[in-house]
Amino acid sequence: YVRTKDDIYKIKYKLYELENIFNIKDFIRISNSCIINMNQIVCFDTSILGTITVKMKDNTQETVSKRNVSQIMKILKQRGNLK
């Protein structure tokens, strides 16, 4: 499924296929089941246990898998969002 600000759509693509279609600068895979648009992120929220939650502009939240944290941090540094 793909969620936009207006609706949810069922699609035939697998996530790895979408990763090849989307612009890598704007989209990032945060878990085995989720790719997000970096331009729709409000903030990253970290917990004491080390989990990271991404808060989106549409008030939804997604959890970042631990194995994707280093990739996300690298992209944020490249974009200048993290120092």
C-alpha positions as MATLAB code, in Angstrom:
seq = 'YVRTKDDIYKIKYKLYELENIFNIKDFIRISNSCIINMNQIVCFDTSILGTITVKMKDNTQETVSKRNVSQIMKILKQRGNLK';
ca = [
       0.000    0.000    0.000;
       1.013    3.617   -0.578;
      -0.283    6.347    1.716;
      -0.518    9.894    0.423;
      -1.882   12.949    2.211;
      -5.262   12.308    0.592;
      -5.712    8.536    0.397;
      -4.288    5.010    0.569;
      -3.674    3.044   -2.617;
      -2.995   -0.626   -3.209;
      -0.059   -1.085   -5.577;
       1.514   -4.061   -7.303;
       5.157   -3.105   -6.706;
       7.437   -4.593   -4.089;
       9.376   -2.187   -1.866;
      12.725   -2.963   -3.496;
      11.160   -2.071   -6.866;
       9.907    1.228   -5.483;
      13.384    1.996   -4.125;
      14.680    1.789   -7.699;
      11.867    3.992   -9.037;
      11.903    6.770   -6.411;
      14.498    9.524   -6.265;
      16.969    8.333   -3.627;
      17.398   11.908   -2.343;
      13.731   12.203   -1.386;
      12.814    8.695   -0.211;
      14.426    6.345    2.277;
      13.634    2.879    3.505;
      13.289    2.886    7.287;
      12.225   -0.750    7.780;
      11.389   -3.930    5.912;
       7.866   -2.638    5.369;
       8.193    1.129    5.005;
       9.702    3.731    2.660;
       9.146    7.371    3.590;
       9.369   10.697    1.798;
      12.134   12.678    3.533;
      10.328   15.925    2.683;
       7.331   14.888    4.803;
       9.261   14.336    8.039;
       8.539   16.612   10.983;
      11.093   15.082   13.348;
      12.876   11.982   14.568;
      12.075   11.017   18.161;
      14.475    8.777   20.061;
      13.569    6.789   23.136;
      15.662    5.719   26.098;
      15.626    2.171   24.722;
      17.277    3.344   21.499;
      14.294    3.096   19.182;
      13.679    5.888   16.695;
      10.216    7.017   15.658;
       9.681    9.212   12.611;
       6.875   11.738   12.941;
       5.331   12.771    9.632;
       3.484   15.937    8.568;
       0.189   14.028    8.358;
       0.510   13.186   12.103;
       1.403    9.541   11.470;
       4.402    7.820   12.985;
       6.665    5.026   11.790;
       9.374    3.148   13.649;
      12.875    2.941   12.186;
      14.396   -0.534   12.265;
      17.695   -0.690   14.125;
      19.583   -1.897   11.069;
      18.511    1.195    9.080;
      19.514    3.788   11.705;
      23.095    4.220   10.438;
      21.902    4.696    6.839;
      19.381    7.328    7.915;
      21.998    9.172    9.978;
      24.359    9.171    6.982;
      21.673   10.630    4.696;
      20.758   13.310    7.232;
      24.427   14.327    7.488;
      24.685   14.522    3.688;
      21.564   16.684    3.508;
      22.897   18.997    6.203;
      20.112   18.151    8.631;
      22.502   16.647   11.163;
      25.912   17.833   12.290;
];
